[in-house]
Amino acid sequence: MPRLEWLVEWLRANNLYQFNESAPTQTPRKYKRREHRASDKFLASFEWRQLRMRVLKARGARCECCGATPADGVTVINVDHIKPRRDYPGLALNESNLQVLCHVCNHGKGNWDQTDWRQDMVDDGDYDIALDTLRRMRVSGEPS
């Protein structure tokens, strides 16, 4: 049995893959190349690199999912799109759609999962202090 057929059978047996006989088995190669070229062009753009650096400076080089840092000499840090660029191209350069993940967490998340691993901007313990500050600003007439 060829290698690919064995893998499909194993995935089916473990309920990890549902195969639709009527659907095409592969995306034509020319379309895959076009998608990769567009993706590579975006990732090399000045706008993306500038936004990526701004996010890393603001949030630090720590995975927002598992807490890994590059200090161990092994971890690679990525800036991930929470909602994938393929499905939400308008959010590609939107900072609110980005999170810092290590390569392992980013790869595991993939394009199919839209989990937001970012921590709230205000810690639970600081919530009351922040709320009181906002109330005082409103009462004193300062812009909020």
FENDA-V136772 format. One record per helix or strand of 3 or more residues. SS is the DSSP state (helix for helix, strand for strand). FROM is the first residue (numbers start at 1). TO is the last residue. Records with the same first field share a line. If there is no record, write none. Layout:
# FENDA-V136772
SS = FROM-TO ; FROM-TO
This chain:
# FENDA-V136772
helix = 3-13 ; 29-43 ; 46-59 ; 70-72 ; 89-91 ; 95-97 ; 103-109 ; 124-140
strand = 77-81 ; 98-102
